[in-house]
Amino acid sequence: MVEKFTSEEKKAVASVLYNLADADFQNHKSEKECLEACMKELEFDATGFVPVQKNELQKQAYETLKRMSKEKKRSFSRMMTRLSRSDDHFGARERAFVMEILNMCDVPFVHR
């Protein structure tokens, strides 16, 4: 059975993914398409959504991410990996941000 993300979890995951897409200050078409696919997979309507700013994520999203089930964390980790690699360049800023999320939110690294 696939677990559904709660509304709070969707907002936290979406905020991280939006920040990750902008981590290298470049917006490639492939990243935008991957981000849209992740929002669809998350079943999150991002219309009018304002993501939590990166400097506020620790206060507003990390606890929610920590409390997610292992299955949800793996799904989230897979989304981060796909998004990071979508422009064929997993840069230093993206790696640092992903590592922060993995470490601070007890999320396993899923590379496929």
URBEL-V86918 format. One record per backbone hydrogen bond with DSSP energy under -1.0 kcal/mol. NH is the residue of the N-H (numbers start at 1). CO is the residue of the C=O. E is the energy in kcal/mol with one decimal. If there is no record, write none. Layout:
# URBEL-V86918
nh:NH co:CO e:E
nh:NH co:CO e:E
This chain:
# URBEL-V86918
nh:10 co:6 e:-2.7
nh:11 co:7 e:-2.1
nh:12 co:8 e:-2.0
nh:13 co:9 e:-3.0
nh:14 co:10 e:-2.9
nh:15 co:11 e:-2.2
nh:16 co:12 e:-2.1
nh:17 co:13 e:-2.6
nh:18 co:14 e:-2.7
nh:19 co:15 e:-2.2
nh:20 co:16 e:-2.6
nh:21 co:17 e:-2.3
nh:22 co:18 e:-1.1
nh:23 co:20 e:-1.2
nh:25 co:22 e:-1.7
nh:32 co:28 e:-2.2
nh:33 co:29 e:-2.5
nh:34 co:30 e:-2.1
nh:35 co:31 e:-2.8
nh:36 co:32 e:-2.3
nh:37 co:33 e:-2.1
nh:38 co:34 e:-2.4
nh:39 co:35 e:-2.3
nh:40 co:36 e:-2.0
nh:41 co:37 e:-2.5
nh:42 co:38 e:-2.3
nh:44 co:39 e:-2.9
nh:49 co:46 e:-2.2
nh:56 co:53 e:-2.3
nh:60 co:56 e:-2.4
nh:61 co:57 e:-3.2
nh:62 co:57 e:-1.7
nh:65 co:61 e:-2.3
nh:66 co:62 e:-2.6
nh:67 co:63 e:-1.6
nh:73 co:69 e:-2.4
nh:74 co:70 e:-2.3
nh:75 co:71 e:-2.0
nh:76 co:72 e:-2.6
nh:77 co:73 e:-2.6
nh:78 co:74 e:-2.3
nh:79 co:75 e:-1.9
nh:80 co:76 e:-2.3
nh:81 co:77 e:-2.3
nh:82 co:78 e:-2.6
nh:83 co:79 e:-2.6
nh:84 co:80 e:-2.6
nh:85 co:81 e:-1.9
nh:88 co:85 e:-2.1
nh:91 co:89 e:-1.4
nh:95 co:91 e:-2.8
nh:96 co:92 e:-2.6
nh:97 co:93 e:-2.2
nh:98 co:94 e:-2.8
nh:99 co:95 e:-2.8
nh:100 co:96 e:-2.0
nh:101 co:97 e:-2.2
nh:102 co:98 e:-2.9
nh:103 co:99 e:-2.7
nh:104 co:100 e:-2.9
nh:105 co:101 e:-2.0
nh:107 co:102 e:-1.7
